[in-house]
């Protein structure tokens, strides 16, 4: 239970490598993928966690090995969060940058393609924002967490 089959530092090194790999993979997959989990996305994450487990623990199933791996992941997460806070460039790499999806009623097709958003995704976000058509929108932004925020155009005094 307490006897590890590999040195403690190997757990740390393996944890760092896997964490950075998955961070880069998730970042490259786009904001929508990390912000809006659908069953397909959730299944992928579960399979990924199982796939990288052995690469992190080197086949060691000891309690101590698991605690070292888990501690490494949590410390990396805290360190990266602090780095992102203190260094905006790191924050943009980790979290991305909000993208304007609709401006003054005009839908930005390039952002839709880049973020892999379908027309149905945009329409659902508009409905959630209280409107049915893009021309009713002052600005819609896909946030760094994948959510789409909608600001409606102001209506005139007689509208």
Residue pairs with C-beta under 8 A, 6 or more apart in sequence:
1 62
1 63
1 64
2 62
2 63
2 64
3 62
3 64
4 11
4 60
4 62
4 64
4 65
4 68
5 58
5 59
5 60
5 62
5 65
6 58
6 60
6 65
8 64
8 68
10 58
11 56
11 57
11 58
11 60
11 65
11 68
11 69
11 72
12 68
12 72
14 55
14 56
14 57
14 58
14 69
15 56
15 68
15 69
15 72
15 73
15 76
16 72
16 76
17 55
18 52
18 55
18 56
19 72
19 73
19 76
19 77
21 52
22 48
22 52
23 80
23 94
26 33
26 34
27 34
27 93
27 94
27 96
30 114
30 115
30 116
31 96
31 99
31 115
31 142
31 143
31 144
31 145
31 146
32 115
32 116
32 117
32 121
32 142
32 146
33 41
33 116
33 146
34 145
34 146
35 143
35 145
35 146
35 147
36 146
36 147
37 45
56 69
57 65
57 66
57 69
80 90
80 94
83 90
84 90
84 91
84 94
84 95
85 91
95 144
96 144
97 144
98 141
98 142
98 143
98 144
99 108
99 111
99 114
99 115
99 141
99 142
100 108
100 111
100 139
100 140
100 141
101 107
101 108
101 111
101 112
101 115
101 117
101 122
101 140
101 141
101 142
101 148
102 108
102 122
102 134
102 137
102 139
102 140
102 150
103 139
104 138
104 139
105 134
105 135
105 136
105 137
105 138
105 153
106 134
107 122
107 134
111 117
111 142
112 118
112 119
112 122
115 142
117 142
121 148
122 134
122 140
122 148
125 140
125 148
125 150
126 132
126 133
126 134
126 136
126 137
126 140
126 150
128 148
128 150
129 137
129 140
129 148
129 149
129 150
129 151
129 152
130 150
130 152
131 137
131 150
131 152
134 140
136 152
136 153
137 150
137 151
137 152
137 153
138 151
138 152
138 153
138 154
139 150
139 151
140 148
140 149
140 150
140 151
141 148
141 149
142 148
143 149
